[in-house]
Amino acid sequence: MLDWSKCPAVERIAEKVSGAWLFKDTRVPVAALFQNLEDGATVDNFLEWFPGVTREQIKSVLDHEFLTEMHKGLAQVEKGQTVTHEQVIRDLKSWLR
């Protein structure tokens, strides 16, 4: 599970959308971005469908997700665990979800 509290583009307010992580100053759940991308949408599609979200917010969210996944992989290597090419590909695919 990601620690979204460290991503400046999102917020969580208990009274908004059942406390889900949202793009800041919107009612658009962060999870909607990942679901739409997984379903084949582009960032431009998402921006068109959710006009309150900015390209900068999407970049920040994707950067946060990517860096978190990379840190997890590095932590495995530092612990002496072998990380295979297949694991990296699997993790990157999971990152896109």
C-alpha positions in Angstrom: 0.0 0.0 0.0 1.3 3.4 -0.9 1.7 6.3 1.5 -0.2 8.9 -0.5 0.2 11.4 2.4 3.7 12.2 0.9 2.3 13.1 -2.5 1.4 16.8 -2.7 -1.1 16.4 -5.6 -3.6 14.4 -3.5 -5.6 14.8 -0.3 -7.8 12.7 1.9 -10.7 14.2 3.7 -13.1 11.9 5.6 -16.2 13.8 4.5 -15.3 13.7 0.8 -15.9 10.5 -1.3 -15.9 8.3 1.8 -12.3 9.3 2.7 -10.7 8.0 -0.5 -7.5 9.6 -1.7 -8.5 12.3 -4.2 -6.7 14.6 -6.5 -6.3 17.8 -4.5 -9.3 20.2 -4.7 -11.4 17.7 -6.6 -13.7 14.8 -5.9 -11.8 12.6 -8.3 -10.3 9.5 -6.7 -6.7 8.7 -7.5 -7.8 5.1 -8.1 -9.9 6.4 -11.1 -6.6 7.3 -12.8 -5.1 3.9 -12.5 -8.3 2.1 -13.5 -8.7 4.3 -16.6 -5.1 3.8 -17.6 -5.4 0.1 -17.1 -8.5 0.1 -19.2 -6.6 1.7 -22.1 -7.3 5.4 -21.6 -4.6 8.0 -22.1 -3.7 10.8 -19.8 -5.3 13.2 -22.3 -8.5 11.2 -22.1 -8.5 11.3 -18.4 -7.9 15.1 -18.4 -10.9 15.5 -20.8 -13.1 13.3 -18.7 -12.1 14.8 -15.3 -11.6 18.5 -16.0 -10.7 19.4 -12.4 -7.6 17.3 -12.5 -4.4 18.9 -13.9 -1.6 17.3 -16.0 0.8 18.3 -13.2 -1.3 16.4 -10.6 -1.3 13.3 -12.8 2.5 13.6 -13.3 3.0 13.9 -9.5 0.8 10.9 -8.8 2.6 8.7 -11.4 6.0 9.9 -10.2 5.1 9.1 -6.6 3.8 5.6 -7.6 6.9 4.9 -9.7 9.4 6.1 -7.1 7.7 4.1 -4.4 7.8 0.9 -6.5 11.5 1.5 -7.3 12.3 2.0 -3.6 10.7 -1.3 -2.8 12.8 -3.0 -5.5 16.0 -1.4 -4.1 15.1 -2.4 -0.6 14.9 -6.0 -1.8 18.4 -5.8 -3.4 19.9 -4.2 -0.3 18.6 -7.1 1.7 20.5 -9.4 -0.6 17.3 -10.7 -2.3 17.6 -11.5 -5.9 15.4 -9.4 -8.2 14.8 -11.0 -11.6 13.9 -9.3 -14.8 10.5 -11.0 -14.7 9.9 -9.5 -11.2 10.8 -6.0 -12.4 8.4 -6.4 -15.4 5.7 -7.8 -13.1 6.2 -4.9 -10.6 6.1 -2.3 -13.4 2.9 -3.8 -14.7 1.4 -3.7 -11.3 2.6 -0.1 -11.0 0.5 0.7 -14.0 -2.7 -0.7 -12.4 
